[in-house]
């Protein structure tokens, strides 16, 4: 039996090795040593400041909650 597929992207909190801008909002600067969210997508790593990461995670969490509720309702 195959392993269940994850609906979540590969992501983790990492530490910036150098200063750079947040991928989502160029006005958010990540300085060396700051924590950030790293999302791996097709071999590429995309880095986001924690403020943007929080918004993404809250939105995704709500979407997953609604979908899970729909599945539970349909299973009866």
Secondary structure, DSSP 8 states (H G I E B T S, - for coil): ------SS-EEEEEE-SS-EE-SS-TTSEE-TT-EEEEEEETTEEEEE-HHHHHHHHHHHHHHHHHHHHHHHHHH-
